[in-house]
Amino acid sequence: MLHGWGMSLGWIIGLLVLVAIIWLISQAFTKGGQPIEKKKPALDILKERYARGEIDKQEFETRKKDLL
């Protein structure tokens, strides 16, 4: 009867190890609990800054020219 418990315990421990490995892998692809964002292209960031009014049209055009 003790032998049956040992096999069940081994199966449970194996399952726990598998869950821990999956959790560690998922943590590797997140940053601080938040999904890691892909970096935006510089031109998109420049357009956003212009749209928010952080830079004027002249600066936008100058930086856009530098990027392209």
MARROMAR-506401 format. One record per atom (N, C-alpha, C, O): x, y, z; atom name. Coordinates in nm, 4 decimals. Each point is the difference from the previous one (the first is absolute). Example, Ala and Ser with C-alpha at 12.3 -4.5 7.8 and 13.67 -1.06 7.14 Angstrom:
BEGIN
NODE	1.3190	-0.5690	0.7800	N
NODE	-0.0890	0.1190	0.0000	CA
NODE	0.0900	0.1200	0.0000	C
NODE	0.1036	-0.0019	0.0665	O
NODE	-0.1386	0.1069	-0.1385	N
NODE	0.0820	0.1190	0.0060	CA
NODE	-0.0770	0.1090	0.0730	C
NODE	0.0509	0.1108	0.0169	O
//
This chain:
BEGIN
NODE	0.0822	-0.1181	0.0000	N
NODE	-0.0822	0.1181	0.0000	CA
NODE	0.0872	0.1252	0.0000	C
NODE	-0.0354	0.0994	-0.0634	O
NODE	0.1462	-0.1024	0.1319	N
NODE	0.0905	0.1135	0.0040	CA
NODE	0.0588	0.0262	-0.1384	C
NODE	0.0244	0.1149	-0.0369	O
NODE	-0.0021	-0.2207	-0.0385	N
NODE	0.0551	0.0131	-0.1340	CA
NODE	-0.0928	0.0838	-0.0886	C
NODE	0.0478	0.0795	-0.0809	O
NODE	-0.1763	-0.0957	0.0947	N
NODE	-0.0976	0.0767	-0.0788	CA
NODE	0.0080	0.1486	0.0297	C
NODE	-0.0118	0.0824	-0.0907	O
NODE	0.0318	-0.0474	0.2178	N
NODE	0.0131	0.1416	0.0368	CA
NODE	0.1264	0.0601	-0.0594	C
NODE	-0.0001	0.1152	-0.0432	O
NODE	0.1062	-0.1917	0.0411	N
NODE	0.1263	0.0491	-0.0546	CA
NODE	-0.0113	0.0344	-0.1474	C
NODE	0.0548	0.1005	-0.0453	O
NODE	-0.1248	-0.1825	-0.0285	N
NODE	-0.0175	0.0266	-0.1431	CA
NODE	-0.0894	0.1217	-0.0213	C
NODE	0.0250	0.0803	-0.0899	O
NODE	-0.1277	-0.0664	0.1706	N
NODE	-0.0887	0.1153	-0.0115	CA
NODE	0.0746	0.1284	0.0351	C
NODE	-0.0161	0.1029	-0.0656	O
NODE	0.0973	-0.1110	0.1696	N
NODE	0.0775	0.1161	0.0428	CA
NODE	0.1003	0.0397	-0.1087	C
NODE	0.0191	0.1188	-0.0257	O
NODE	0.0437	-0.2154	-0.0370	N
NODE	0.0945	0.0273	-0.1093	CA
NODE	-0.0691	0.0672	-0.1170	C
NODE	0.0561	0.0912	-0.0608	O
NODE	-0.1759	-0.1345	0.0284	N
NODE	-0.0760	0.0586	-0.1097	CA
NODE	-0.0363	0.1443	0.0324	C
NODE	0.0093	0.0868	-0.0867	O
NODE	-0.0504	-0.0602	0.2098	N
NODE	-0.0367	0.1353	0.0420	CA
NODE	0.1225	0.0923	-0.0024	C
NODE	-0.0090	0.1139	-0.0457	O
NODE	0.1219	-0.1624	0.0943	N
NODE	0.1230	0.0805	-0.0010	CA
NODE	0.0412	0.0310	-0.1443	C
NODE	0.0396	0.1124	-0.0307	O
NODE	-0.0489	-0.2105	-0.0562	N
NODE	0.0319	0.0226	-0.1421	CA
NODE	-0.0899	0.1058	-0.0611	C
NODE	0.0463	0.0840	-0.0771	O
NODE	-0.1730	-0.0872	0.1105	N
NODE	-0.0954	0.0996	-0.0508	CA
NODE	0.0346	0.1386	0.0533	C
NODE	-0.0062	0.0983	-0.0739	O
NODE	0.0426	-0.0899	0.2017	N
NODE	0.0373	0.1285	0.0595	CA
NODE	0.1259	0.0566	-0.0655	C
NODE	0.0094	0.1207	-0.0228	O
NODE	0.0867	-0.2072	-0.0075	N
NODE	0.1226	0.0444	-0.0674	CA
NODE	-0.0337	0.0528	-0.1392	C
NODE	0.0532	0.1030	-0.0415	O
NODE	-0.1394	-0.1711	-0.0296	N
NODE	-0.0409	0.0444	-0.1330	CA
NODE	-0.0688	0.1362	0.0059	C
NODE	0.0282	0.0870	-0.0824	O
NODE	-0.1171	-0.0679	0.1780	N
NODE	-0.0681	0.1285	0.0175	CA
NODE	0.1017	0.1096	0.0315	C
NODE	-0.0106	0.1110	-0.0521	O
NODE	0.1086	-0.1412	0.1364	N
NODE	0.1032	0.0984	0.0353	CA
NODE	0.0819	0.0392	-0.1221	C
NODE	0.0325	0.1175	-0.0170	O
NODE	0.0013	-0.2130	-0.0677	N
NODE	0.0769	0.0291	-0.1213	CA
NODE	-0.0805	0.0886	-0.0936	C
NODE	0.0534	0.0962	-0.0552	O
NODE	-0.1806	-0.1271	0.0369	N
NODE	-0.0863	0.0824	-0.0860	CA
NODE	-0.0108	0.1414	0.0560	C
NODE	0.0031	0.0970	-0.0757	O
NODE	-0.0157	-0.0848	0.2071	N
NODE	-0.0098	0.1322	0.0630	CA
NODE	0.1286	0.0791	-0.0215	C
NODE	-0.0055	0.1190	-0.0311	O
NODE	0.1214	-0.1832	0.0473	N
NODE	0.1277	0.0679	-0.0192	CA
NODE	0.0175	0.0476	-0.1437	C
NODE	0.0503	0.1098	-0.0234	O
NODE	-0.0912	-0.1911	-0.0718	N
NODE	0.0077	0.0395	-0.1408	CA
NODE	-0.0902	0.1202	-0.0262	C
NODE	0.0390	0.0933	-0.0703	O
NODE	-0.1588	-0.0956	0.1265	N
NODE	-0.0917	0.1131	-0.0217	CA
NODE	0.0548	0.1273	0.0633	C
NODE	-0.0212	0.1091	-0.0530	O
NODE	0.0915	-0.1211	0.1657	N
NODE	0.0598	0.1172	0.0642	CA
NODE	0.1155	0.0561	-0.0825	C
NODE	0.0287	0.1195	0.0057	O
NODE	0.0368	-0.2053	-0.0816	N
NODE	0.1103	0.0451	-0.0834	CA
NODE	-0.0494	0.0912	-0.1121	C
NODE	0.0755	0.0831	-0.0503	O
NODE	-0.2018	-0.0984	0.0113	N
NODE	-0.0553	0.0797	-0.1086	CA
NODE	-0.0830	0.1172	0.0489	C
NODE	-0.0667	0.0664	-0.0794	O
NODE	0.0699	-0.0404	0.2088	N
NODE	-0.0695	0.1164	0.0545	CA
NODE	0.0980	0.0828	0.0797	C
NODE	0.1054	-0.0482	0.0417	O
NODE	-0.1410	0.1719	-0.0212	N
NODE	0.0879	0.0916	0.0727	CA
NODE	-0.0820	0.0651	0.1095	C
NODE	-0.0905	0.0782	-0.0290	O
NODE	0.1201	-0.1084	0.1531	N
NODE	-0.0717	0.0599	0.1113	CA
NODE	-0.1477	-0.0333	0.0001	C
NODE	-0.0818	0.0809	0.0439	O
NODE	0.0467	-0.1980	-0.0920	N
NODE	-0.1401	-0.0393	-0.0039	CA
NODE	-0.0740	0.0533	-0.1211	C
NODE	-0.1163	-0.0340	-0.0214	O
NODE	0.1817	0.1165	-0.0575	N
NODE	-0.0612	0.0559	-0.1201	CA
NODE	0.0667	-0.0621	-0.1223	C
NODE	0.1206	-0.0245	0.0004	O
NODE	-0.1994	-0.0010	-0.1051	N
NODE	0.0619	-0.0535	-0.1214	CA
NODE	0.1035	0.0968	-0.0553	C
NODE	-0.0177	0.1216	0.0069	O
NODE	0.1239	-0.1750	-0.0608	N
NODE	0.1040	0.0823	-0.0593	CA
NODE	-0.0517	0.0565	-0.1318	C
NODE	-0.0489	-0.0733	-0.0859	O
NODE	0.0607	0.2040	0.0720	N
NODE	-0.0457	0.0640	-0.1234	CA
NODE	0.1096	-0.0063	-0.1051	C
NODE	0.1192	0.0066	0.0304	O
NODE	-0.1626	-0.0192	-0.1526	N
NODE	0.0954	0.0095	-0.1090	CA
NODE	0.0346	0.1471	-0.0168	C
NODE	-0.0847	0.0869	0.0208	O
NODE	0.2070	-0.0594	-0.0578	N
NODE	0.0421	0.1380	-0.0193	CA
NODE	-0.0666	0.0565	-0.1241	C
NODE	-0.0093	-0.0660	-0.1035	O
NODE	-0.0368	0.1899	0.1163	N
NODE	-0.0621	0.0678	-0.1119	CA
NODE	0.1085	0.0578	-0.0899	C
NODE	0.1060	0.0409	0.0473	O
NODE	-0.1332	-0.0380	-0.1759	N
NODE	0.0941	0.0677	-0.0905	CA
NODE	0.0104	0.1483	0.0367	C
NODE	-0.0964	0.0604	0.0471	O
NODE	0.2140	-0.0035	-0.0692	N
NODE	0.0264	0.1393	0.0375	CA
NODE	-0.0972	0.0965	-0.0678	C
NODE	-0.0406	0.0997	0.0597	O
NODE	0.0038	-0.1290	-0.1830	N
NODE	-0.0910	0.0896	-0.0718	CA
NODE	-0.1377	0.0022	0.0665	C
NODE	-0.0643	0.1049	0.0056	O
NODE	0.0192	-0.2181	0.0439	N
NODE	-0.1288	-0.0044	0.0702	CA
NODE	0.0040	0.0827	0.1282	C
NODE	-0.0954	0.0708	0.0323	O
NODE	0.2061	-0.0805	0.0401	N
NODE	0.0151	0.0787	0.1223	CA
NODE	0.0009	0.1487	-0.0346	C
NODE	-0.0620	0.0809	0.0689	O
NODE	0.1322	-0.0461	-0.1754	N
NODE	0.0057	0.1397	-0.0443	CA
NODE	-0.1387	0.0509	-0.0359	C
NODE	-0.0358	0.1121	0.0361	O
NODE	-0.0423	-0.1924	-0.1062	N
NODE	-0.1374	0.0395	-0.0360	CA
NODE	-0.0857	0.0203	0.1243	C
NODE	-0.0796	0.0937	0.0064	O
NODE	0.0957	-0.1809	0.0917	N
NODE	-0.0766	0.0137	0.1249	CA
NODE	0.0369	0.1287	0.0737	C
NODE	-0.0870	0.0701	0.0517	O
NODE	0.2150	-0.0402	-0.0475	N
NODE	0.0446	0.1224	0.0679	CA
NODE	-0.0561	0.1232	-0.0703	C
NODE	-0.0406	0.0959	0.0657	O
NODE	0.0383	-0.0980	-0.1982	N
NODE	-0.0562	0.1121	-0.0769	CA
NODE	-0.1501	0.0114	0.0256	C
NODE	-0.0525	0.1100	0.0173	O
NODE	-0.0150	-0.2224	-0.0151	N
NODE	-0.1451	-0.0002	0.0235	CA
NODE	-0.0340	0.0521	0.1399	C
NODE	-0.1038	0.0636	0.0181	O
NODE	0.1887	-0.0895	0.0798	N
NODE	-0.0244	0.0487	0.1364	CA
NODE	0.0408	0.1452	0.0174	C
NODE	-0.0281	0.0610	0.1032	O
NODE	0.0943	-0.0057	-0.2036	N
NODE	0.0417	0.1389	0.0087	CA
NODE	0.1321	0.0205	0.0712	C
NODE	0.0335	0.1126	0.0366	O
NODE	0.0415	-0.2185	-0.0165	N
NODE	0.1288	0.0116	0.0676	CA
NODE	0.1053	0.0663	-0.0886	C
NODE	0.0922	0.0646	0.0496	O
NODE	-0.1068	-0.0812	-0.1806	N
NODE	0.0919	0.0628	-0.0947	CA
NODE	-0.0814	0.0718	-0.1064	C
NODE	-0.1142	-0.0369	-0.0274	O
NODE	0.1739	0.1403	-0.0326	N
NODE	-0.0715	0.0739	-0.1046	CA
NODE	0.0263	-0.0638	-0.1361	C
NODE	0.0773	-0.0951	-0.0119	O
NODE	-0.1434	0.1494	-0.0904	N
NODE	0.0084	-0.0571	-0.1335	CA
NODE	0.1427	0.0033	-0.0540	C
NODE	0.0446	-0.0956	-0.0633	O
NODE	0.0270	0.2051	0.0879	N
NODE	0.1362	0.0127	-0.0510	CA
NODE	0.0904	-0.1077	0.0601	C
NODE	0.0768	-0.0643	-0.0715	O
NODE	-0.0863	0.0451	0.2032	N
NODE	0.0812	-0.1024	0.0650	CA
NODE	-0.0401	-0.1389	-0.0482	C
NODE	0.0854	-0.0863	-0.0202	O
NODE	-0.2151	0.0651	0.0020	N
NODE	-0.0485	-0.1290	-0.0513	CA
NODE	0.0619	-0.0298	-0.1359	C
NODE	0.0531	-0.1088	-0.0223	O
NODE	-0.0600	0.2054	-0.0678	N
NODE	0.0520	-0.0195	-0.1348	CA
NODE	0.1521	-0.0224	0.0014	C
NODE	0.0514	-0.0838	-0.0741	O
NODE	0.0195	0.1590	0.1585	N
NODE	0.1450	-0.0156	0.0100	CA
NODE	0.0366	-0.1390	0.0490	C
NODE	0.0860	-0.0663	-0.0579	O
NODE	-0.1505	0.0229	0.1632	N
NODE	0.0310	-0.1337	0.0550	CA
NODE	-0.0449	-0.1110	-0.0932	C
NODE	0.0663	-0.1031	-0.0111	O
NODE	-0.1778	0.1239	-0.0554	N
NODE	-0.0485	-0.0995	-0.0966	CA
NODE	0.1016	-0.0169	-0.1124	C
NODE	0.0286	-0.1116	-0.0433	O
NODE	0.0255	0.2244	-0.0035	N
NODE	0.1000	-0.0028	-0.1062	CA
NODE	0.1249	-0.0763	0.0473	C
NODE	0.0595	-0.0759	-0.0765	O
NODE	-0.0207	0.0967	0.2026	N
NODE	0.1159	-0.0696	0.0556	CA
NODE	-0.0232	-0.1514	0.0066	C
NODE	0.0917	-0.0793	-0.0214	O
NODE	-0.2143	0.0416	0.0512	N
NODE	-0.0314	-0.1424	0.0130	CA
NODE	-0.0058	-0.0715	-0.1353	C
NODE	0.0395	-0.1159	-0.0131	O
NODE	-0.0888	0.1869	-0.0843	N
NODE	-0.0153	-0.0625	-0.1317	CA
NODE	0.1217	0.0291	-0.0814	C
NODE	0.0091	-0.0430	-0.1149	O
//
